[in-house]
Amino acid sequence: MFTFPEGNMTSIKAKLAAVAATILAVSAASAAMAAPAAASWLDNTEKLHVEKTGGGKLGKANYALGEFTGTGGLTVERTSGFSVLNGAYSSVKKKYDNKFTVMLPGQTERVDVTCTGGQARAGLTWIAFKRSKLGYHCDYVGGGVPAGTAFDLALSEPGLMKSLEQPQRAGEFTFGDIVLKAETRQVDTKLIASPGVLGYVFSRGGVDVCAISLVGWKKTIYLPKAGDPNRTACALLALSLNYFNDPGNL
């Protein structure tokens, strides 16, 4: 049994109470620090790169993105399309025709993908920014993809002052009953100041499901994990933007 000198009991009890409160506070803080951070939607993705697997020159070589394989290529030809001069579209323009193939798992023939830059298509009424007259469109044929599979990307209106900001892009990819919205957003956690496009996040029904980061020397693609019903659509869309020669990044 503890005894306290007369007259000091109140002071000592107060000090003990303060010590107990401090111990409880430290314990609570330690528990909070040990608790895992709130889960991010990126935790449900697989981080991948488009890897060259041989053959051909850069842009026309065989590649692999996880279980998705094919041959990628970029052809810059013809007139009327994308070109940038001092942050604005120049009067002498070129059209970027982007063609590549994709072999989907379980299929015996490849998907032929043809993407073209030129006159923007109608639609995409949900886009808030002022759109350029130019756009980017991709068609996907064969290889088991649903009929009507397509991607449309709208670009923000260019200008000299806008060249100092990250360009805005937004679009929709339709793959059967799956519709993915693509919007420019930085995927990586580190803040980076850049006049170019830093990345895209893809959402379905308002929920973020996959992405592509354009930061660094090698683009990073975040696909839903194996077995997710959005994985194939995400792969096709990510590859389309992986091979897109964006005028805002020239």
Summary of the structure (lengths in Angstrom):
residues: 250
radius of gyration: 26.2
end to end distance: 81.1
largest distance: 99.2
contacts: 716
relative contact order: 0.15
helix: 19%
strand: 42%
